């Protein structure tokens, strides 16, 4: 035991960082901007959204349950427990302030982590709203809306993710008692990965194979009570628990569940679509399944909008820190600050700009495409309700490719931003590490990003065949068949650019993206139809094709979105956005250069123009960099990053956060007595210099 | 409070997984192999290493301090405390079993995580060995070897990583008392990221600016006692602590330290190289600094060898799981098992092979290059001791590019393997998540991977200029200048391949890699010397050039390494390795296709041959996949992965590990009473169906 007071928290001496102070540096950066970030902010978020953000932020910033200061220090169990407090407090605040659903969503957006109740709101309630009859709404939805029952959505099994038709859990109808018997026949049939199921949910939407009179009708949804509403104990016949720690998402109790001949009443079968006649157990088919594709498009549109926030958050942190952080004096072009030569801001190194500025452009690209997807979703829903499915196929295929491309781009962008922050990017205080961990599942769920590309490519091939066989008349061309059609007018055309600056022309850029995607589709169709290649053997090219199509959509929506914003934005803001769009295009060509060269549309010389113009664009964007991320309007509470603070006080923040490290609450670590002292004192006998005599006394 | 016994651990019912059992599947895979993995294992590791591995493994597998079963569940503080026990026990075991340094390293290799004492062995001891005089060896090294003092290496500061010359900490000589005064003038001068400093080290090698009679001689090393050897308290004038949680490496107490006019005796200045005359404070220059470059090469060679293990570990887990995991029935080519049609193993999907098999090839490539780097290091050390520095420049430049390329490749490979495991790759039980987190710093430390590429490119440009100006005569050509020389003989030559199978010819493949690197060097030199481009403006191309050179070295060593192994390996093993080398080459060309096309050496048609042959090679490697990872001989204890077990019992292992999740040790979560019950019971008044009547009783 320590013979002194060991409970002395470590405090840093009150010293200033060397070099230009972060707040002054960022102020100077902001003064350089060619446009007013407020103008862009108001354009991207409507007034109502911004007011909501500030109103909710003011409330939760003062709520202990929403305090983030412990976030990076908690172990798994504490993370979950803290999330319970936040969930419970959210329900209370919603009552107290009469929060709308949008208000609750804003609170959870700002909190920026999943929680045990997340799936209750995002999956359980919507399923009950869409797939129940009136009696079931009264029985399940009403109490669920009041949190008198808490639910989750149990589809994935230990042995089956992507392949829903391969699910093993069965629901056998028992006419005698008018019940269903839910059963898990094997270990792999255990439901797995189910958010909120581990220790929280009282009910679960269970996807199980419907067995009627011995016939297997495939997976159908059941609303099943799994825990007692009196004492929360799992009901008899159920084995349920948490699946253990994950790479991220540890604030949620993702769970497993197994059923042993578990009986549920007939009413549990969600009768919104298909139905089972009581007694006879006769099966009544569901209506047009196509309708559900609409929902998928909606989910994916929101994922793309989420990618905008993900890239914006990562870029905000990395750009602000790269403006504040200095490294090396650039001898050829020394930086002056208050008439003294100081080290160069890392953001002024070409490679750092090349690594970071295109990520800002990607964020804006996702904003314009996400917005367009939501517009098309609404248009399509209206059409479908009047029996018009003309938009659906293109919309669904594009949304698959966009979800795949954009989430992969987001994960890459977050990690590129983290690495661009050097050593401190590896500290949890950067805010990028945990964010990366929590964001990562997006590349796997809602359709694995590789599997999804096959849906897109299958549609593109179909469109190409139609156009090639002149089955598609010019007036019925959509976005996709239109560029296939143009391509087929002249499949050997070449890019007209004769100098670097030609690549500032949107039409020249779009032409390259169109030709690339169309010619890759042609190659695929040729391989499948004329060379007898199997689909499986072409999946590598298929993934590339889907990416090419999605990148074309991103650029196309970016360009037209700016066009349509002519009257909503100041010319300076429009100019800044145009530069972003050009940078997005040329940087993407550089990244995918092989495709463009193989298609024969670009020559190696034109490729060198693209590299040249990309560097020029980076130069041009540089003075606007900080304002371009400011425009995303992400508050410090949301970022929770020592490196990304609006005021640029990076080093003060790093040291403050370090003072909160639990290991620093004692002078000498608890392990000293047991693990360190025995080794060190083993040598006490031998006389040896121990320095203390020569250092100042304690 | 629960009215029932809540301490009932959750247990899975004893059921078997559906489909072919994992152990039988892997046995069948192993039976398919075209070679004996043991043969490759013995070739890669010498007999002594394998015996050591088994001897040490047998000991630590039965040591509670080395138990890994809690690893994925621990929070930060517990991680550190567990690592202390493991460190202390290692010291005891080393005594008990007379472990050599190599034995200790093997134990830490198998443990596979950093710890508070890691830097004591890896940096503190080597520095004391190399940079001290005899008196200092007695004073510091001897007690350090016995763990009577524990040290760390304090160079990086809060404000300075890469730029060592920018360090701020000062060490001012005080002639009167023959002492140095260590001081931290600003907040940014705080030492930061120092492994083992946070709560452990009694001593630190501190890099501080040596100030003699007012003159600044730049950073020099001092051995400074920082904590009491009596009670471990930080000495007066020192602020020291842990820098807080990191993305990974949380088993180590990376620390910060600030000095307030802290006095240390003259003896603390490490006098191995430079010296300071007592009293006068006169500075005596160090010998040839070049010598230290040798050490850098050694460190980097070991990093490349480490990449081999990193990729081998990730690939072993992903390949075994992909062989066991089934998804979808492939209608065109249904899989039979015991005469029943079963789902297809994911490893039989082209995209999965494309994602995983090249990673095995990269691991073997790193083995051959790492081995060659070590050979050259030894040869160069011998040369230098006799004053011959001819090898140094090329070796140092290549090692920079190789460290940069290989560690980036490793991080990408680990993450690609994790994603290829689908949902379960996101579970910590996959073993890939924590591994990725802990491995990641390799891309930043020992030279940031982007900064390093400039060292390589600078050397390549120099070589090119020499050859172009005929300053290098043919007989003094080294590996690098030789391929520049060949290129300049015919800078517009083209790849002779006329059919896909030509890309199975090593000379044709090597020719392409040589031409690409040389022509990229030519472009860089032209831009710098003739177009007046600044170095900074070329850093994007510079990074690509360094990568091209490093990839050429990897392929070249791979091919020659197989050549030289003719007599050490069975022909079947040699054939398997050759296929690996081809796959490494063609897959790399595909990934970097733009470079090869822009150089004009490959035509788009030849590019299509490369894609074609790559798919053929994937087909050919497939039956050997499991045996190729078995050959790395990585024991289950080292992998600690539910998905990567040698016996393929994936689902049994996932569920066993989940049973250990602390949240599953109680039926009802502790948060129920406070956070869930109030919401649910709020509705008890209202009558509503609660299911229990209809389900079996508890």
Interface residues (C-beta under 8 A of the other chain):
Chain A: X2 X3 X4 X10 X11 X12 X13 X15 X16 X17 X18 X19 X72 X73 X74 X75 X76 X77 X78 X80 X81 X84 X85 X87 X88 X91 X139 X142 X143 X146 X147 X148 X149 X150 X156 X158 X159 X160 X161 X162 X163 X166 X168 X179 X184 X185 X186 X187 X188 X189 X190 X192 X193 X198 X199 X200 X202 X225 X228 X229 X230 X231 X232 X233 X234 X235 X236 X237 X239 X240 X241 X242 X243 X244 X245 X246 X247 X248 X249 X253 X256 X258 X260 X262 X263 X264 X265 X326 X327 X328 X330 X332 X333 X343 X349 X350 X351 X354 X355 X418 X419 X422 X423 X425 X426 X427 X428 X429 X433 X436 X440 X441 X443 X444 X445 X448 X450 X534 X535 X536 X537 X538 X539 X540 X541 X543 X593 X594 X597 X598 X600 X604 X607 X608 X611 X615 X651 X652 X654 X655 X657 X658 X659 X660 X661 X662 X663 X664 X667 X668 X669 X670 X671 X672 X674 X675 X676 X677 X678 X679 X680 X682 X683 X684 X686 X688 X689 X690 X691 X692 X694 X695 X696 X697 X698
Chain B: X2 X3 X4 X10 X11 X12 X13 X15 X16 X17 X18 X19 X72 X73 X74 X75 X76 X77 X78 X80 X81 X84 X85 X87 X88 X91 X139 X142 X143 X146 X147 X148 X149 X150 X156 X158 X159 X160 X161 X162 X163 X166 X168 X179 X184 X185 X186 X187 X188 X189 X190 X192 X193 X198 X199 X200 X202 X225 X228 X229 X230 X231 X232 X233 X234 X235 X236 X237 X239 X240 X241 X242 X243 X244 X245 X246 X247 X248 X249 X253 X256 X258 X260 X262 X263 X264 X265 X326 X327 X328 X330 X332 X333 X343 X349 X350 X351 X354 X355 X418 X419 X422 X423 X425 X426 X427 X428 X429 X433 X436 X440 X441 X443 X444 X445 X448 X450 X534 X535 X536 X537 X538 X539 X540 X541 X543 X593 X594 X597 X598 X600 X604 X607 X608 X611 X615 X651 X652 X654 X655 X657 X658 X659 X660 X661 X662 X663 X664 X667 X668 X669 X670 X671 X672 X674 X675 X676 X677 X678 X679 X680 X682 X683 X684 X686 X688 X689 X690 X691 X692 X694 X695 X696 X697 X698
